[in-house]
Amino acid sequence: MAFQLGGGDDELTETHDINVTPFIDVVLVLLIVFMVAAPLATVDVPVDLPSSTAQQQQRPDKPIFLTLRSDMSLYLGDQEVSREGLRAALDEASGHDREQRVFLRADTTVPYGELTEAMNLLRGAGYLKLALVGLDGGTRP
């Protein structure tokens, strides 16, 4: 409770104002926590992507990433999948929606034939909408 002092009276009067300063402090701390934690929430498989000069497209809310690493292992999201189990893993990740776009990422050292094989696996699983992922900008760092 807050009291006002002043005036000539000996009586203390209550004020019914809400002190919002602690609320603002808590909101600002939560904002900082979420700003720091949000980039850490995305788990990515480390892969050396090639550069691209194409216009960047908007990503869906929950994209499906298929990653082909330099050792020719396949990852769906951040989980390794076998080539035989790819269809089942894709169906589970997409909720059996084969119209959903799959984002294919491959290391720069992956041979073209292996990348084509990964695209054939996607086509064989019934996923025909495909997007190739590359680094922004036309020059390599």
MIDRENBA-602219 format. One record per residue: x, y, z of N, C-alpha, C in turn; residue in one letter. Coordinates in Angstrom, 3 decimals. Layout:
rec nu:X&nv:Y&nw:Z&cau:X&cav:Y&caw:Z&cu:X&cv:Y&cw:Z&resn:A;
...
% end
This chain:
rec nu:0.836&nv:-1.177&nw:0.000&cau:0.000&cav:0.000&caw:0.000&cu:0.877&cv:1.234&cw:0.000&resn:M;
rec nu:0.362&nv:2.252&nw:-0.604&cau:1.101&cav:3.507&caw:-0.658&cu:0.366&cv:4.548&cw:0.165&resn:A;
rec nu:1.124&nv:5.382&nw:0.827&cau:0.551&cav:6.458&caw:1.641&cu:1.120&cv:7.777&cw:1.174&resn:F;
rec nu:0.329&nv:8.809&nw:1.301&cau:0.801&cav:10.137&caw:0.952&cu:1.099&cv:10.900&cw:2.228&resn:Q;
rec nu:2.213&nv:11.542&nw:2.228&cau:2.557&cav:12.415&caw:3.341&cu:2.453&cv:13.838&cw:2.843&resn:L;
rec nu:1.986&nv:14.673&nw:3.635&cau:1.874&cav:16.057&caw:3.217&cu:0.530&cv:16.617&cw:3.629&resn:G;
rec nu:0.319&nv:17.832&nw:3.319&cau:-0.916&cav:18.458&caw:3.769&cu:-0.787&cv:18.772&cw:5.256&resn:G;
rec nu:-1.762&nv:19.316&nw:5.847&cau:-1.684&cav:19.668&caw:7.244&cu:-2.278&cv:18.628&cw:8.148&resn:G;
rec nu:-2.858&nv:17.602&nw:7.632&cau:-3.543&cav:16.618&caw:8.460&cu:-2.555&cv:15.624&cw:9.051&resn:D;
rec nu:-2.949&nv:15.066&nw:10.164&cau:-2.148&cav:14.012&caw:10.748&cu:-2.575&cv:12.637&cw:10.232&resn:D;
rec nu:-3.616&nv:12.595&nw:9.434&cau:-4.119&cav:11.325&caw:8.928&cu:-3.353&cv:10.918&cw:7.670&resn:E;
rec nu:-3.109&nv:9.650&nw:7.511&cau:-2.470&cav:9.123&caw:6.306&cu:-3.578&cv:8.609&cw:5.401&resn:L;
rec nu:-3.544&nv:8.995&nw:4.141&cau:-4.571&cav:8.555&caw:3.202&cu:-3.973&cv:7.530&cw:2.253&resn:T;
rec nu:-4.756&nv:6.542&nw:1.915&cau:-4.305&cav:5.497&caw:1.001&cu:-4.478&cv:5.964&cw:-0.434&resn:E;
rec nu:-3.518&nv:5.596&nw:-1.271&cau:-3.686&cav:5.820&caw:-2.707&cu:-3.843&cv:4.453&cw:-3.361&resn:T;
rec nu:-4.683&nv:4.387&nw:-4.344&cau:-4.992&cav:3.117&caw:-4.989&cu:-4.374&cv:3.031&cw:-6.379&resn:H;
rec nu:-3.168&nv:3.486&nw:-6.524&cau:-2.460&cav:3.397&caw:-7.801&cu:-1.665&cv:2.097&cw:-7.844&resn:D;
rec nu:-1.580&nv:1.511&nw:-9.025&cau:-0.804&cav:0.284&caw:-9.209&cu:0.607&cv:0.674&cw:-9.621&resn:I;
rec nu:1.561&nv:0.102&nw:-8.945&cau:2.959&cav:0.356&caw:-9.265&cu:3.361&cv:-0.607&cw:-10.390&resn:N;
rec nu:3.539&nv:-0.090&nw:-11.608&cau:3.827&cav:-0.937&caw:-12.766&cu:5.322&cv:-1.114&cw:-13.017&resn:V;
rec nu:6.174&nv:-0.476&nw:-12.252&cau:7.613&cav:-0.582&caw:-12.474&cu:8.112&cv:-2.024&cw:-12.356&resn:T;
rec nu:7.729&nv:-2.804&nw:-11.339&cau:8.195&cav:-4.197&caw:-11.307&cu:7.687&cv:-5.014&cw:-12.493&resn:P;
rec nu:6.480&nv:-4.742&nw:-12.944&cau:5.925&cav:-5.453&caw:-14.101&cu:6.750&cv:-5.158&cw:-15.348&resn:F;
rec nu:7.106&nv:-3.912&nw:-15.558&cau:7.915&cav:-3.532&caw:-16.722&cu:9.292&cv:-4.183&cw:-16.642&resn:I;
rec nu:9.879&nv:-4.228&nw:-15.446&cau:11.178&cav:-4.878&caw:-15.286&cu:11.108&cv:-6.354&cw:-15.661&resn:D;
rec nu:10.070&nv:-7.041&nw:-15.222&cau:9.920&cav:-8.457&caw:-15.541&cu:9.742&cv:-8.658&cw:-17.041&resn:V;
rec nu:8.947&nv:-7.821&nw:-17.686&cau:8.721&cav:-7.930&caw:-19.125&cu:10.018&cv:-7.710&cw:-19.894&resn:V;
rec nu:10.811&nv:-6.743&nw:-19.484&cau:12.081&cav:-6.492&caw:-20.172&cu:13.065&cv:-7.650&cw:-19.992&resn:L;
rec nu:13.106&nv:-8.231&nw:-18.814&cau:13.979&cav:-9.384&caw:-18.594&cu:13.526&cv:-10.557&cw:-19.458&resn:V;
rec nu:12.214&nv:-10.806&nw:-19.523&cau:11.706&cav:-11.882&caw:-20.377&cu:12.011&cv:-11.622&cw:-21.849&resn:L;
rec nu:11.914&nv:-10.378&nw:-22.280&cau:12.243&cav:-10.038&caw:-23.660&cu:13.698&cv:-10.382&cw:-23.965&resn:L;
rec nu:14.597&nv:-10.042&nw:-23.074&cau:16.015&cav:-10.339&caw:-23.283&cu:16.248&cv:-11.843&cw:-23.303&resn:I;
rec nu:15.596&nv:-12.564&nw:-22.393&cau:15.763&cav:-14.016&caw:-22.347&cu:15.312&cv:-14.644&cw:-23.658&resn:V;
rec nu:14.156&nv:-14.233&nw:-24.184&cau:13.665&cav:-14.808&caw:-25.428&cu:14.514&cv:-14.394&cw:-26.626&resn:F;
rec nu:15.055&nv:-13.184&nw:-26.610&cau:15.916&cav:-12.758&caw:-27.712&cu:17.199&cv:-13.584&cw:-27.753&resn:M;
rec nu:17.702&nv:-13.976&nw:-26.601&cau:18.918&cav:-14.787&caw:-26.557&cu:18.608&cv:-16.245&cw:-26.863&resn:V;
rec nu:17.471&nv:-16.741&nw:-26.366&cau:17.155&cav:-18.164&caw:-26.495&cu:16.612&cv:-18.541&cw:-27.870&resn:A;
rec nu:15.971&nv:-17.642&nw:-28.576&cau:15.343&cav:-17.976&caw:-29.856&cu:16.346&cv:-18.491&cw:-30.900&resn:A;
rec nu:17.480&nv:-17.838&nw:-31.118&cau:18.422&cav:-18.387&caw:-32.101&cu:19.010&cv:-19.735&cw:-31.683&resn:P;
rec nu:19.076&nv:-19.992&nw:-30.387&cau:19.632&cav:-21.254&caw:-29.913&cu:18.645&cv:-22.403&cw:-30.045&resn:L;
rec nu:17.379&nv:-22.092&nw:-30.264&cau:16.347&cav:-23.126&caw:-30.332&cu:16.391&cv:-23.896&cw:-31.649&resn:A;
rec nu:16.957&nv:-23.318&nw:-32.693&cau:17.026&cav:-24.011&caw:-33.971&cu:18.251&cv:-24.905&cw:-33.981&resn:T;
rec nu:18.022&nv:-26.187&nw:-34.149&cau:19.102&cav:-27.164&caw:-34.200&cu:19.378&cv:-27.462&cw:-35.665&resn:V;
rec nu:20.612&nv:-27.276&nw:-36.069&cau:20.993&cav:-27.525&caw:-37.456&cu:22.116&cv:-28.538&cw:-37.505&resn:D;
rec nu:22.110&nv:-29.290&nw:-38.555&cau:23.195&cav:-30.214&caw:-38.825&cu:24.281&cv:-29.410&cw:-39.525&resn:V;
rec nu:25.523&nv:-29.460&nw:-39.061&cau:26.573&cav:-28.674&caw:-39.713&cu:26.869&cv:-29.203&cw:-41.114&resn:P;
rec nu:26.761&nv:-28.304&nw:-42.085&cau:27.017&cav:-28.668&caw:-43.477&cu:27.564&cv:-27.425&cw:-44.173&resn:V;
rec nu:28.517&nv:-27.610&nw:-45.089&cau:29.119&cav:-26.517&caw:-45.839&cu:28.296&cv:-26.307&cw:-47.107&resn:D;
rec nu:27.412&nv:-25.305&nw:-47.089&cau:26.508&cav:-25.067&caw:-48.214&cu:27.183&cv:-24.248&cw:-49.307&resn:L;
rec nu:26.824&nv:-24.476&nw:-50.560&cau:27.348&cav:-23.634&caw:-51.643&cu:26.652&cv:-22.281&cw:-51.641&resn:P;
rec nu:27.272&nv:-21.298&nw:-52.280&cau:26.690&cav:-19.960&caw:-52.368&cu:25.626&cv:-19.912&cw:-53.447&resn:S;
rec nu:24.699&nv:-18.964&nw:-53.297&cau:23.632&cav:-18.800&caw:-54.275&cu:23.348&cv:-17.318&cw:-54.457&resn:S;
rec nu:23.044&nv:-16.916&nw:-55.687&cau:22.675&cav:-15.524&caw:-55.954&cu:21.175&cv:-15.390&cw:-56.188&resn:T;
rec nu:20.429&nv:-16.459&nw:-55.997&cau:18.981&cav:-16.439&caw:-56.228&cu:18.282&cv:-15.594&cw:-55.170&resn:A;
rec nu:17.127&nv:-15.067&nw:-55.540&cau:16.311&cav:-14.288&caw:-54.614&cu:15.826&cv:-15.202&cw:-53.485&resn:Q;
rec nu:15.963&nv:-14.746&nw:-52.241&cau:15.564&cav:-15.565&caw:-51.102&cu:14.046&cv:-15.663&cw:-51.037&resn:Q;
rec nu:13.549&nv:-16.889&nw:-50.855&cau:12.120&cav:-17.146&caw:-50.766&cu:11.717&cv:-17.223&cw:-49.302&resn:Q;
rec nu:10.442&nv:-16.975&nw:-49.060&cau:9.939&cav:-17.039&caw:-47.700&cu:9.829&cv:-18.490&cw:-47.239&resn:Q;
rec nu:10.281&nv:-18.759&nw:-46.003&cau:10.234&cav:-20.111&caw:-45.460&cu:8.899&cv:-20.354&cw:-44.777&resn:R;
rec nu:8.410&nv:-21.580&nw:-44.839&cau:7.181&cav:-21.896&caw:-44.099&cu:7.454&cv:-21.902&cw:-42.595&resn:P;
rec nu:6.376&nv:-21.954&nw:-41.814&cau:6.521&cav:-21.933&caw:-40.358&cu:7.320&cv:-23.119&cw:-39.843&resn:D;
rec nu:7.069&nv:-24.295&nw:-40.389&cau:7.751&cav:-25.510&caw:-39.941&cu:8.329&cv:-26.227&cw:-41.163&resn:K;
rec nu:9.501&nv:-25.774&nw:-41.653&cau:10.063&cav:-26.377&caw:-42.861&cu:10.623&cv:-27.778&cw:-42.591&resn:P;
rec nu:10.631&nv:-28.596&nw:-43.641&cau:11.220&cav:-29.933&caw:-43.574&cu:12.555&cv:-29.869&cw:-44.314&resn:I;
rec nu:13.650&nv:-30.060&nw:-43.574&cau:14.978&cav:-30.027&caw:-44.157&cu:15.514&cv:-31.444&cw:-44.302&resn:F;
rec nu:15.952&nv:-31.781&nw:-45.511&cau:16.668&cav:-33.027&caw:-45.763&cu:18.108&cv:-32.633&cw:-46.089&resn:L;
rec nu:19.046&nv:-33.124&nw:-45.294&cau:20.447&cav:-32.732&caw:-45.429&cu:21.276&cv:-33.916&cw:-45.883&resn:T;
rec nu:22.102&nv:-33.689&nw:-46.900&cau:23.045&cav:-34.689&caw:-47.404&cu:24.440&cv:-34.205&cw:-47.036&resn:L;
rec nu:25.056&nv:-34.896&nw:-46.080&cau:26.369&cav:-34.488&caw:-45.595&cu:27.476&cv:-35.027&cw:-46.490&resn:R;
rec nu:28.691&nv:-34.587&nw:-46.225&cau:29.828&cav:-34.974&caw:-47.061&cu:30.134&cv:-36.465&cw:-46.970&resn:S;
rec nu:29.721&nv:-37.133&nw:-45.889&cau:29.929&cav:-38.583&caw:-45.779&cu:28.744&cv:-39.361&cw:-46.363&resn:D;
rec nu:27.875&nv:-38.692&nw:-47.119&cau:26.705&cav:-39.235&caw:-47.821&cu:25.605&cv:-39.719&cw:-46.875&resn:M;
rec nu:25.648&nv:-39.278&nw:-45.623&cau:24.574&cav:-39.629&caw:-44.691&cu:23.432&cv:-38.629&cw:-44.859&resn:S;
rec nu:22.200&nv:-39.119&nw:-44.670&cau:21.002&cav:-38.294&caw:-44.809&cu:20.464&cv:-37.943&cw:-43.427&resn:L;
rec nu:20.067&nv:-36.703&nw:-43.262&cau:19.451&cav:-36.229&caw:-42.024&cu:18.127&cv:-35.567&cw:-42.369&resn:Y;
rec nu:17.087&nv:-35.940&nw:-41.660&cau:15.796&cav:-35.273&caw:-41.780&cu:15.640&cv:-34.441&cw:-40.525&resn:L;
rec nu:15.693&nv:-33.112&nw:-40.684&cau:15.784&cav:-32.237&caw:-39.522&cu:17.157&cv:-32.428&cw:-38.913&resn:G;
rec nu:17.216&nv:-32.847&nw:-37.659&cau:18.506&cav:-33.114&caw:-37.034&cu:18.688&cv:-34.592&cw:-36.694&resn:D;
rec nu:17.827&nv:-35.459&nw:-37.246&cau:17.901&cav:-36.895&caw:-37.008&cu:18.405&cv:-37.620&cw:-38.262&resn:Q;
rec nu:19.373&nv:-38.499&nw:-38.080&cau:19.883&cav:-39.267&caw:-39.212&cu:18.845&cv:-40.323&cw:-39.615&resn:E;
rec nu:18.630&nv:-40.466&nw:-40.916&cau:17.687&cav:-41.464&caw:-41.428&cu:18.394&cv:-42.295&cw:-42.490&resn:V;
rec nu:17.954&nv:-43.542&nw:-42.604&cau:18.500&cav:-44.397&caw:-43.655&cu:17.745&cv:-44.107&cw:-44.954&resn:S;
rec nu:18.321&nv:-44.497&nw:-46.044&cau:17.657&cav:-44.284&caw:-47.332&cu:16.373&cv:-45.101&cw:-47.425&resn:R;
rec nu:16.365&nv:-46.280&nw:-46.795&cau:15.164&cav:-47.112&caw:-46.816&cu:14.058&cv:-46.535&cw:-45.924&resn:E;
rec nu:14.437&nv:-45.881&nw:-44.847&cau:13.456&cav:-45.345&caw:-43.906&cu:13.066&cv:-43.907&cw:-44.179&resn:G;
rec nu:13.539&nv:-43.355&nw:-45.315&cau:13.276&cav:-41.944&caw:-45.613&cu:11.792&cv:-41.674&cw:-45.829&resn:L;
rec nu:11.104&nv:-42.537&nw:-46.565&cau:9.683&cav:-42.319&caw:-46.858&cu:8.863&cv:-42.244&cw:-45.565&resn:R;
rec nu:9.080&nv:-43.192&nw:-44.674&cau:8.329&cav:-43.210&caw:-43.411&cu:8.647&cv:-41.978&cw:-42.572&resn:A;
rec nu:9.921&nv:-41.574&nw:-42.532&cau:10.310&cav:-40.399&caw:-41.755&cu:9.710&cv:-39.121&cw:-42.346&resn:A;
rec nu:9.679&nv:-39.035&nw:-43.682&cau:9.069&cav:-37.868&caw:-44.332&cu:7.569&cv:-37.814&cw:-44.067&resn:L;
rec nu:6.905&nv:-38.969&nw:-44.152&cau:5.468&cav:-39.006&caw:-43.883&cu:5.167&cv:-38.559&cw:-42.457&resn:D;
rec nu:5.999&nv:-38.997&nw:-41.523&cau:5.792&cav:-38.609&caw:-40.129&cu:6.032&cv:-37.111&cw:-39.930&resn:E;
rec nu:7.091&nv:-36.582&nw:-40.553&cau:7.431&cav:-35.167&caw:-40.382&cu:6.411&cv:-34.246&cw:-41.037&resn:A;
rec nu:5.817&nv:-34.684&nw:-42.145&cau:4.876&cav:-33.828&caw:-42.875&cu:3.429&cv:-34.108&cw:-42.509&resn:S;
rec nu:3.182&nv:-35.112&nw:-41.688&cau:1.800&cav:-35.483&caw:-41.385&cu:1.114&cv:-36.089&cw:-42.593&resn:G;
rec nu:1.858&nv:-36.850&nw:-43.385&cau:1.374&cav:-37.513&caw:-44.611&cu:0.895&cv:-36.500&cw:-45.666&resn:H;
rec nu:1.414&nv:-35.275&nw:-45.615&cau:1.067&cav:-34.251&caw:-46.608&cu:2.188&cv:-34.206&cw:-47.638&resn:D;
rec nu:1.996&nv:-34.876&nw:-48.745&cau:3.048&cav:-34.963&caw:-49.764&cu:3.110&cv:-33.725&cw:-50.654&resn:R;
rec nu:2.212&nv:-32.769&nw:-50.418&cau:2.263&cav:-31.502&caw:-51.150&cu:3.171&cv:-30.497&cw:-50.449&resn:E;
rec nu:3.681&nv:-30.863&nw:-49.287&cau:4.557&cav:-29.971&caw:-48.543&cu:5.932&cv:-29.923&cw:-49.207&resn:Q;
rec nu:6.553&nv:-28.763&nw:-49.192&cau:7.868&cav:-28.582&caw:-49.817&cu:8.960&cv:-29.131&cw:-48.901&resn:R;
rec nu:9.915&nv:-29.843&nw:-49.496&cau:11.069&cav:-30.366&caw:-48.770&cu:12.278&cv:-29.536&cw:-49.193&resn:V;
rec nu:13.017&nv:-29.027&nw:-48.207&cau:14.206&cav:-28.223&caw:-48.455&cu:15.421&cv:-29.138&cw:-48.413&resn:F;
rec nu:16.107&nv:-29.268&nw:-49.547&cau:17.257&cav:-30.161&caw:-49.669&cu:18.539&cv:-29.351&cw:-49.542&resn:L;
rec nu:19.366&nv:-29.750&nw:-48.572&cau:20.665&cav:-29.109&caw:-48.365&cu:21.741&cv:-30.157&cw:-48.586&resn:R;
rec nu:22.813&nv:-29.756&nw:-49.234&cau:23.917&cav:-30.690&caw:-49.474&cu:25.237&cv:-29.961&cw:-49.285&resn:A;
rec nu:26.207&nv:-30.677&nw:-48.772&cau:27.555&cav:-30.157&caw:-48.592&cu:28.168&cv:-29.875&cw:-49.965&resn:D;
rec nu:29.082&nv:-28.930&nw:-50.031&cau:29.701&cav:-28.585&caw:-51.320&cu:30.543&cv:-29.722&cw:-51.878&resn:T;
rec nu:30.985&nv:-30.655&nw:-51.030&cau:31.820&cav:-31.755&caw:-51.504&cu:31.010&cv:-32.951&cw:-51.981&resn:T;
rec nu:29.692&nv:-32.882&nw:-51.898&cau:28.842&cav:-33.995&caw:-52.341&cu:28.831&cv:-34.032&cw:-53.873&resn:V;
rec nu:29.112&nv:-35.194&nw:-54.451&cau:29.072&cav:-35.305&caw:-55.913&cu:27.654&cv:-35.094&cw:-56.448&resn:P;
rec nu:27.590&nv:-34.603&nw:-57.669&cau:26.304&cav:-34.321&caw:-58.309&cu:25.425&cv:-35.566&cw:-58.389&resn:Y;
rec nu:26.016&nv:-36.711&nw:-58.612&cau:25.258&cav:-37.956&caw:-58.705&cu:24.569&cv:-38.309&cw:-57.392&resn:G;
rec nu:25.225&nv:-38.045&nw:-56.273&cau:24.620&cav:-38.314&caw:-54.963&cu:23.458&cv:-37.361&cw:-54.691&resn:E;
rec nu:23.604&nv:-36.102&nw:-55.098&cau:22.516&cav:-35.130&caw:-54.941&cu:21.317&cv:-35.551&cw:-55.786&resn:L;
rec nu:21.571&nv:-36.017&nw:-56.998&cau:20.504&cav:-36.494&caw:-57.863&cu:19.827&cv:-37.724&cw:-57.267&resn:T;
rec nu:20.611&nv:-38.593&nw:-56.653&cau:20.047&cav:-39.784&caw:-56.002&cu:19.131&cv:-39.375&cw:-54.848&resn:E;
rec nu:19.530&nv:-38.376&nw:-54.084&cau:18.672&cav:-37.891&caw:-52.992&cu:17.363&cv:-37.324&cw:-53.545&resn:A;
rec nu:17.439&nv:-36.615&nw:-54.671&cau:16.218&cav:-36.086&caw:-55.288&cu:15.346&cv:-37.217&cw:-55.807&resn:M;
rec nu:15.968&nv:-38.282&nw:-56.332&cau:15.200&cav:-39.451&caw:-56.781&cu:14.516&cv:-40.149&cw:-55.609&resn:N;
rec nu:15.184&nv:-40.198&nw:-54.455&cau:14.566&cav:-40.778&caw:-53.265&cu:13.331&cv:-39.977&cw:-52.855&resn:L;
rec nu:13.430&nv:-38.650&nw:-52.934&cau:12.283&cav:-37.800&caw:-52.608&cu:11.142&cv:-38.041&cw:-53.595&resn:L;
rec nu:11.476&nv:-38.123&nw:-54.881&cau:10.450&cav:-38.364&caw:-55.895&cu:9.805&cv:-39.727&cw:-55.692&resn:R;
rec nu:10.614&nv:-40.738&nw:-55.384&cau:10.093&cav:-42.074&caw:-55.132&cu:9.191&cv:-42.139&cw:-53.905&resn:G;
rec nu:9.439&nv:-41.247&nw:-52.933&cau:8.602&cav:-41.198&caw:-51.733&cu:7.324&cv:-40.396&cw:-51.974&resn:A;
rec nu:7.211&nv:-39.758&nw:-53.145&cau:6.004&cav:-38.995&caw:-53.473&cu:6.096&cv:-37.519&cw:-53.165&resn:G;
rec nu:7.273&nv:-37.035&nw:-52.784&cau:7.455&cav:-35.615&caw:-52.476&cu:8.068&cv:-34.938&cw:-53.692&resn:Y;
rec nu:7.223&nv:-34.238&nw:-54.437&cau:7.659&cav:-33.649&caw:-55.703&cu:8.028&cv:-32.177&cw:-55.573&resn:L;
rec nu:7.586&nv:-31.531&nw:-54.505&cau:7.942&cav:-30.124&caw:-54.297&cu:9.253&cv:-30.074&cw:-53.544&resn:K;
rec nu:10.264&nv:-29.499&nw:-54.188&cau:11.628&cav:-29.531&caw:-53.680&cu:12.237&cv:-28.146&cw:-53.796&resn:L;
rec nu:12.978&nv:-27.747&nw:-52.791&cau:13.715&cav:-26.489&caw:-52.827&cu:15.155&cv:-26.778&cw:-52.440&resn:A;
rec nu:16.098&nv:-26.277&nw:-53.224&cau:17.509&cav:-26.446&caw:-52.920&cu:17.964&cv:-25.261&cw:-52.078&resn:L;
rec nu:18.723&nv:-25.546&nw:-51.032&cau:19.152&cav:-24.522&caw:-50.090&cu:20.614&cv:-24.205&cw:-50.346&resn:V;
rec nu:20.940&nv:-22.914&nw:-50.379&cau:22.320&cav:-22.465&caw:-50.525&cu:22.542&cv:-21.251&cw:-49.657&resn:G;
rec nu:23.803&nv:-20.832&nw:-49.538&cau:24.125&cav:-19.637&caw:-48.779&cu:23.731&cv:-18.396&cw:-49.564&resn:L;
rec nu:23.360&nv:-17.324&nw:-48.848&cau:23.033&cav:-16.066&caw:-49.515&cu:24.312&cv:-15.416&cw:-50.011&resn:D;
rec nu:24.209&nv:-14.739&nw:-51.138&cau:25.360&cav:-14.032&caw:-51.690&cu:26.094&cv:-14.891&cw:-52.707&resn:G;
rec nu:26.728&nv:-14.232&nw:-53.645&cau:27.372&cav:-14.959&caw:-54.729&cu:28.823&cv:-15.283&cw:-54.487&resn:G;
rec nu:29.423&nv:-14.802&nw:-53.396&cau:30.820&cav:-15.081&caw:-53.156&cu:30.965&cv:-15.949&cw:-51.919&resn:T;
rec nu:31.974&nv:-16.746&nw:-51.924&cau:32.236&cav:-17.614&caw:-50.765&cu:33.034&cv:-16.839&cw:-49.751&resn:R;
rec nu:32.776&nv:-17.096&nw:-48.461&cau:33.532&cav:-16.384&caw:-47.420&cu:34.974&cv:-16.835&cw:-47.349&resn:P;
% end
